[in-house]
Amino acid sequence: MTQPVCIITGVGPGTGTALARRFAAGGYRVALLARDAERLDTLASEIEGAKAYVCDVADEEQVDRTLAAVAKDLGPASVLIHNAVSGAFGSFLELEPSVLERNFQVNVMGLLHLARRLAPAMTQAGSGAIIVTGNTAAYRGKPWFAHFAPTKAAQRILSEAMARELGPQGVHVAYMMIDAVIDVPWTRERFPDKPDTFFISPSAIAEEAWRIVLQDRSAWSFNVELRPFGEAW
């Protein structure tokens, strides 16, 4: 098993799938992690070198079992892309506190569980990359986001702490903030009157993640912002 290995969490029909296809095309063996077994199996059958693993990243025991299986099947991971996300939106007066707790477990603790287990081998090798997909909620709190934004902000700060610790050891950690509506079928249905230029392409997101992994270590990025050219910011 001489090919490098990339682990991608939250593999859905948009960004996760595009990431999987891009890294497989770049010569990686790709571990596809998500909770939907049927979707994972279908995607794995379409991508050479990809393998599906059903895993809830909020469950530490599942993470342990899954990473052990990935190491056995594919080899040690040199890239982790934490794309899994849990979100719910509504007034903080109405949504139950347990909703925020669930979002925190996926968005923050999931990243922590994964990084704690994968980073030691990366630092020993003196190379590797951990990329986290985020959004503008990591930088600001807005109405109806009280159960989501705090978890993304914590995720970004955790990523920054990891970047400052792991960077000098040769491991590149980057936070990719996606300020856009991702182009998937359900967003097209929600915004039927928007032009193509309103949406961000999942394949374009994946291409940027690929570029980050290839960055020369004399010019590493941490905060990486992506938005369509017409997006107001």
C-alpha positions in Angstrom: 0.0 0.0 0.0 2.2 2.8 -1.3 -0.5 5.2 -2.2 -1.2 8.0 0.3 -4.4 7.8 2.3 -7.0 10.6 2.7 -9.9 10.3 5.3 -13.0 12.4 4.6 -15.8 12.8 7.1 -19.3 13.8 6.3 -19.3 12.4 2.8 -22.6 13.6 1.3 -23.8 14.3 -2.2 -22.1 17.7 -2.5 -18.7 18.7 -1.0 -17.9 15.3 0.5 -18.4 13.5 -2.8 -16.4 16.2 -4.7 -13.5 15.9 -2.2 -13.5 12.1 -2.6 -13.3 12.3 -6.3 -10.6 14.9 -6.4 -8.3 13.1 -4.0 -8.8 9.8 -5.7 -8.0 11.4 -9.0 -4.8 12.7 -7.4 -3.7 9.2 -6.5 -5.0 8.9 -2.9 -6.8 5.9 -1.5 -9.8 7.5 0.1 -11.7 6.5 3.3 -15.3 7.7 3.1 -16.9 8.3 6.5 -20.6 9.1 7.1 -23.7 7.7 8.7 -25.5 6.7 5.5 -24.3 3.3 4.5 -26.2 3.0 1.2 -24.9 6.3 -0.1 -21.3 5.5 0.9 -21.4 2.1 -0.7 -22.7 3.5 -4.0 -20.0 6.2 -4.0 -17.2 3.7 -3.1 -18.3 1.5 -6.0 -17.8 4.5 -8.4 -14.4 5.6 -7.2 -11.4 3.4 -7.6 -9.4 3.1 -4.4 -12.2 4.4 -2.2 -13.7 2.4 0.7 -16.8 3.2 2.8 -16.9 3.3 6.6 -20.2 4.0 8.4 -19.2 6.2 11.3 -20.8 8.8 13.6 -17.8 11.0 14.4 -19.5 12.2 17.6 -19.1 8.7 19.0 -15.6 8.2 20.2 -15.8 4.5 20.2 -17.0 4.5 16.6 -14.1 6.7 15.7 -11.6 4.4 17.3 -13.1 1.3 15.5 -13.3 3.1 12.2 -9.8 4.5 12.2 -8.4 1.1 13.2 -10.2 -0.4 10.2 -8.9 2.3 7.8 -5.4 1.7 9.0 -5.7 -2.0 8.4 -7.5 -1.7 5.0 -5.7 1.3 3.5 -2.7 2.2 5.6 -1.8 5.3 7.7 -3.6 8.5 6.8 -1.6 11.5 5.6 -4.7 13.8 5.1 -7.8 14.3 7.2 -10.6 16.4 5.9 -13.3 17.0 8.6 -16.3 17.9 6.5 -19.0 16.4 8.8 -21.4 19.0 10.2 -24.4 19.1 12.4 -26.6 22.1 12.5 -30.1 23.3 13.5 -31.6 26.8 13.3 -34.2 28.6 15.3 -34.6 30.9 18.3 -32.4 30.1 21.2 -35.6 30.5 23.3 -37.3 27.6 21.4 -34.6 25.1 20.5 -33.6 22.6 23.2 -30.1 22.9 24.7 -29.5 19.3 23.7 -29.5 20.5 20.1 -26.5 22.7 20.7 -24.8 19.8 22.5 -25.3 17.5 19.6 -23.9 20.0 17.1 -20.9 20.5 19.4 -20.2 16.8 19.5 -20.1 16.5 15.7 -18.5 19.8 14.8 -15.9 20.1 17.6 -15.5 16.8 19.5 -15.6 14.8 16.3 -12.6 16.9 15.0 -10.8 16.5 18.3 -11.3 12.7 18.4 -10.0 12.3 14.9 -7.1 14.6 15.2 -5.9 13.1 18.5 -5.7 9.7 16.9 -4.2 10.7 13.5 -1.9 13.6 14.4 0.8 11.5 16.3 1.6 9.4 13.2 1.7 12.6 11.0 4.1 14.3 13.3 6.3 11.3 13.5 6.4 11.3 9.7 7.0 15.0 9.7 4.2 15.6 7.2 0.5 15.6 6.8 -2.5 17.8 6.5 -5.7 18.4 8.4 -8.4 20.5 6.7 -11.6 21.6 8.3 -14.6 22.9 6.2 -16.4 25.8 7.9 -18.6 28.8 7.1 -19.3 32.3 8.3 -21.0 31.1 11.4 -17.5 30.5 12.8 -17.0 34.3 12.8 -20.3 35.8 13.8 -23.5 35.0 15.7 -26.8 35.9 14.0 -30.4 35.4 15.0 -31.5 31.7 14.6 -27.9 30.6 14.7 -27.4 30.4 18.5 -27.3 26.6 18.5 -24.9 26.4 15.6 -22.5 29.3 15.4 -20.9 28.7 18.8 -19.9 25.2 17.7 -18.4 26.4 14.4 -16.5 29.2 16.3 -15.2 26.6 18.7 -14.2 24.4 15.8 -12.2 27.2 14.2 -10.4 28.1 17.4 -9.6 24.4 18.0 -8.3 24.2 14.5 -6.1 27.3 15.1 -4.7 25.8 18.3 -3.9 22.6 16.5 -2.3 24.5 13.6 0.0 26.4 16.0 1.0 23.2 17.7 1.3 20.9 14.7 2.7 23.3 12.1 6.2 23.4 13.6 6.1 19.6 13.5 5.4 19.5 9.8 1.6 19.0 9.8 -0.4 21.6 8.0 -3.8 22.5 9.6 -6.1 24.8 7.6 -9.7 26.1 8.2 -11.5 26.5 4.9 -14.4 29.0 5.4 -17.1 28.6 2.7 -19.1 31.8 2.4 -21.6 30.6 -0.1 -24.6 28.4 -0.8 -23.2 25.1 -2.1 -24.6 23.9 -5.4 -26.6 20.7 -4.5 -30.1 19.7 -5.5 -31.8 20.8 -2.4 -30.3 24.3 -2.4 -31.4 24.6 -6.1 -34.9 23.8 -5.0 -34.7 26.3 -2.1 -33.3 29.1 -4.3 -35.0 28.4 -7.7 -34.7 32.0 -9.0 -31.0 32.3 -8.3 -28.5 32.2 -11.2 -25.7 29.7 -11.5 -23.2 32.4 -10.3 -25.0 32.5 -6.9 -23.8 29.1 -5.9 -20.4 27.7 -5.2 -19.4 24.5 -7.0 -18.5 21.5 -4.8 -15.8 20.6 -7.3 -14.3 24.1 -6.9 -14.2 23.6 -3.1 -12.5 20.3 -3.6 -9.9 21.8 -5.9 -9.1 24.4 -3.2 -8.6 21.6 -0.6 -6.3 19.9 -3.0 -4.3 23.1 -3.5 -4.0 23.5 0.3 -2.6 20.0 0.7 0.0 20.8 -2.0 1.1 24.1 -0.6 4.8 24.6 -0.1 5.5 24.6 3.6 7.2 28.0 3.2 3.8 29.5 2.4 1.1 27.6 4.3 -2.4 29.1 4.7 -4.6 28.7 7.8 -7.7 30.9 7.2 -8.8 30.1 3.6 -12.0 32.0 2.5 -14.0 30.9 -0.5 -17.0 32.7 -2.0 -18.5 33.3 -5.4 -17.3 36.5 -7.1 -20.7 38.1 -6.7 -21.1 37.3 -3.0 -21.6 40.4 -0.8 -19.2 40.3 2.2 
